[in-house]
Amino acid sequence: MAVDSSGRSSSRLPVSTYVGYGAGQVGGQILRDTPALILPIYMTTVLGMEAALAGIVIIIAKFWVVLADPVAGILSDRSQSRWGRRRPFILAGGLIAALSFVLLFVGPATDRQFTLFAYMTVIYLVLNTGYSLYSVPYLTMASEMSDDPDERTKLLSFRNACLAIGLVVGGALAPKIVAWVAGGGGTPRDGYEVMGLVLGAVIAASALWVFLGTARAPARAATEGTLPLREQLRVAWQNKPFVVLITANIVQYISAGIGYAGGFFFFAYAFGLGLGAFDVIPVWIIVISVASIASMPVLVWASARFGKMAVYKWCLILYAITIQGYFLADKDSLWLVWLIAAGIGLFNGGFILMSFSVLTDTVNYDRLRSGISREGTLSAVYSAVDKIGNALGSTLFLFFLSLIGFVESRDGSIVEQTPGVLRGISLAYIVAPALLHAGSIFILNRYRLDPRQLKAAAQPAS
């Protein structure tokens, strides 16, 4: 692929670069989704932690990324090596996170709440540090590989396809491993330990793959020394389209955090599946992932035809409507659960793809406006919003469980709950995310960045 004198890409990216970049999202999605989905149920039904205390573990580790993500962005912005600015951090961060992931599911066998709290908090802090070093440079690379907004959308469609693969591995395979080991003579604790080892290996392999697979990808050298963190955050605040985007995103990610934390609780308790949730959730996630992968070409076409923001908003609305179908489903009508899952895959995949694609527009808008490459800092702020929003959603859900009287266990069993607890789980899992997703559209209505003008500004003067 040709590169002009400024280091900007001037033609289509090769398929090998698409695949090499996309592969990194497999590990990234496991790190993002598996703890969000598995940790709440693991801490409350295997370790025996109080639900509210488990929520504090999550929120402490995730608030740490408010510092860790911007620092990772600054370090990768300033870095100069023969492997590029971003790739060494992706590899190192991925390996740190992989090891921490394994240790996360080897919790101490004790009923002392403080010991459990201290262990889980420290390991989860280290994991999120590695995840910051991995995810921020990885996300930034998408803004550097091409100046063409449509080309970046295609690149991110490969990322979204691998996102779905990571969701299958981290969301569907993870609980199945736990169920297989426990059903084969082991305990639930044994199942979680084996799951941690397997997925930790996948995370490490994913980091190595993206490091090697993007070796020949276009990249930009730093245009000048980066600004101090406070100044870079001030610059991010001056990028109004970026501020509107991340403000809407934090609302959406709080909603997503509720969904991730509540999934097992909803299907196991409110839906009445008990331990059968470990069989249903993997299929549910596979249906979501297949629908998401299949929808990528249609979503790319729709964004080019109708505009990214229009597709973004419609996906949010249709997602909020789709999940209300859970009120009509029960354990004897799983076909409706699969139908809802297909809708979630389409609309959830749509607004995620559009969100990241719009992000690359705002990042390039900053570079074209200022003449300075600050991709790492802006991507770090975006990444931190993602993690903080999800953590807030998970923590709110777990605190809500404690408030309504949820009863924990230590042997992996699904303890009988009161009717009030079951109703509360349903309302928190179905209604709250719908209101938050739909409500974020009022924020997105303030987004003002014409992609046609952005594309024209990126063209070299004739």
BELRA-V751309 format. One record per helix or strand of 2 or more residues. SS is the DSSP state (alpha for helix, beta for strand). FROM is the first residue (numbers start at 1). LEN is the number of residues. If there is no record, write none. Layout:
((SS | FROM | LEN) (SS | FROM | LEN))
This chain:
((alpha | 15 | 31) (alpha | 51 | 28) (alpha | 87 | 18) (alpha | 113 | 32) (alpha | 149 | 35) (alpha | 188 | 26) (alpha | 229 | 10) (alpha | 240 | 31) (alpha | 274 | 33) (alpha | 308 | 21) (alpha | 334 | 37) (alpha | 375 | 30) (alpha | 419 | 26) (alpha | 451 | 8))
